[in-house]
Amino acid sequence: ESRFKMYARLYNQITHKYRVTGFDVSEKLNKNILILMDEPEAYLHPEWQRTLITDLVDFFNKYFGEYNVQLIITSNTPFLISDMPRKNIILLEKEKKTGNVKVRDELLDRSFGQNIHTLLKESFFMKSTIGEYASNKINEVIIALKPIEKNDENNEWIYPTVNQIVEKLDVEHIEDVENMIELIGEPVLR
């Protein structure tokens, strides 16, 4: 529904004839159309976000192919950036102390066809691409399993006992820890 509304609204706004000072503006327009879109991906399913640029290009080619259409889009999603050449992107960041907005072009090397996770982490100022709750739980398991100390005599690590691990993670059995680890979706982390 939100996609349909967006395209219907675009079509209506471009084709609608406005009356200004007694003459029909649409008849006086040249062949240039400038479209400003603020976060058009909002409320769209991730797959629709991923295909939005293609869909917009197809839409404008089909209904307004005889016009020169320029799109200026603001976005907070890497899906759109992955479809844009680097030269067509301006990254903005709001400074925490002053509230001023500054251009941060150095944060993005390449964008076109870039991995979306890389864009999320590098260009969208995110600390991680894993949910915070999951990250905290995984870190708890890592800390519980870490070596306690290094034995100076034989240069070997001393690991916590099963009871120490169970106690540290506040679970009843070591199987509960194994189940936690098995839940982790990222194979490298698991």
Secondary structure as UniProt FT lines:
FT   HELIX           2..15
FT   STRAND          19..20
FT   TURN            21..22
FT   STRAND          23..24
FT   HELIX           25..28
FT   STRAND          32..38
FT   TURN            40..43
FT   HELIX           46..64
FT   TURN            65..66
FT   STRAND          68..74
FT   HELIX           78..81
FT   TURN            82..83
FT   HELIX           86..88
FT   STRAND          92..94
FT   TURN            96..98
FT   STRAND          101..103
FT   HELIX           105..107
FT   TURN            112..113
FT   HELIX           116..123
FT   HELIX           132..145
FT   STRAND          149..151
FT   TURN            152..155
FT   STRAND          156..158
FT   HELIX           162..169
FT   HELIX           174..183
FT   TURN            187..189
//
